[in-house]
Amino acid sequence: MGRVEHLDWLETFVAVVDSGGFSAAADAVHRSQSRVSSHVASLEQALGARLFDRSHRPVLLTDAGEAFLPHAREVLAGLARGQNEVDAVLGVVRGHVVLGSYPSASAAFVPTVLSGFSARYPDVGVDLTERPSLDLSEALGSGRVHLALRPLAPREDTDGLACRPLWREPLVAVCPPDHPLAGLPAPLELSELVKHRLVTIGGSHREVMYEAHAALKQCGTPATIAWQTDQPQTLVNFVRTGLGVGITNRLAMTVSDTAGVVVTEVGTLSQGRTVGVFWDPRRYLPRAAGALLEQIVATAPPSGTVEFGAGE
């Protein structure tokens, strides 16, 4: 076996694994695809083994790749810890943080967070990756993101993760202005909504219990969920074209174009959404990520939401 002489090889190898391919890894590590391929080939030559099965799309790890991956991660994590210790001695916070978020929080909350954070820590780079809630938990567990902003529900995939709740927001109904629900006083009763075909959040995960589904289930009358989507603007457009009455969280509508529809609060605040910042305590949290966590907690919640714990 040869010597693994370059940390760049390890960084590139891990990037290919986490990104799912050579092209995506090139974007992640800001190198050309040919350089990424060269790094992986050099690492394979040094180890005397093929690390990827390139006949699959996306590429898959070989048995040798699976065996080597945790050691590559350990080396990179150890180097990061060492750099952080030196920075702590020097009183400097620098590095790179990957923040995961879902679209509504990215639009209404993240810009304020990053504005304050960049002013305090100009030597820290932050990458934002937007994914559905379920994917964010998986990304935390795999180490692809350091921190994630997401609702507390669904809870099926949050075991083992640490969380700091940030805010609460009510559910809202979305309907055309000439719809019977538009003339009723707010907050609307959930029992009124179940009389109509509904458009909710959830995408393809129909078996997952989101806040709207849990609230509707309390009515006792089965709801007819005609459509589900992970995109707030898609929900609004479905409502505009008469495909159903929308039920979602308030923040989603705050960041959407709601011209031509009526948005009305539904149920009680406790039936709505709670959003928090998550991290994996089983993984080392770099000092820069810890600083971003502090900034997130210190930033005021978005307009239209209620700070978690306020008035309780």
C-alpha positions, 0 to 999 in steps of 0.5 A: 500500500502507498501513502495517503499524502494529501488531506485534499484526497480525503476531503474530496472522497468524503464529498463524493460520498455525501454529495452522491456523485463526482459532479455534485462533489466538485460544486461542494469542494469548489474544484473542477470535476477532473480534479475531483476524479484525480483526487479519488484516483490518487487515493485509490492508488495509494490504498490499493483498492477501488473505493467507488463502483462507478457503474452505478448512477449515483456511484456506490461505495465498494466494500473497501470504500465503506471500510475506509469512510469512517476513518477518513471522516475521523481524520478530517474531524480531528483536523477540524478539532485541532484547528478549533483548539488553536483558534480558541487560544488565539480568540479567533472563530473561523471555518465553514458551517453548513446550515440546513433549513426548509423554504419558509424559514430560509425566506423569513428568518435565515437572512436576519440570522446570517446578516448578524452572524456575518458581521460578528464572524467575517471569517466563517463561511456559511452554506445554506441547503434547503430540504424537506424536514425529513431530509434535514434530519437524515442530513444531520445524522450523516454529517452533511449539515451541522445545524438544521432549522425545521419544525418539531413535527414530524417526530419520526426521524428526530430520535437522538437529535438535540433541539432548541425550540425557537417559535410557535405559529398557528395553522391557517386556512387558505381559500378564494374570497368567494368561498363560504369559509372566507366569511366566517370569523377567525379563528376558524374551527377545524370542524368547518375545514373538514367539510371541504377538499383540502390541500396540505403540506407533506409532499409524497410522505402521506404516511407522515403526521405533520401538524395539520394532519394531527390537528385535523385528526382531532376533529373526529370527522375524516378529512379529505386531503385531495393534494399535498405539496412541500411548496407553499406557493404551490399550495396557494396556486392550487387553491386559486384554481379551485382544487381545494381549501389550503391548510398550512402554517402561517409562516408559509403564507407570510413568504408566499404571494397570496394575492387573490386568496384569503388567509385565516387563522385556524384552531389554537396556537397549540395545534399549530407548528413549533420550529426549532434548531436541531443538531446531532450531539453524537457528532463533534460541533465545530466552534464556528457551528456553535457560534452560529447556533448562539446567533440563531437562538439570539435572533428574534423569531419571524413576524407573525410567530410567537417566541417559544415559551413566551407567556407560558 
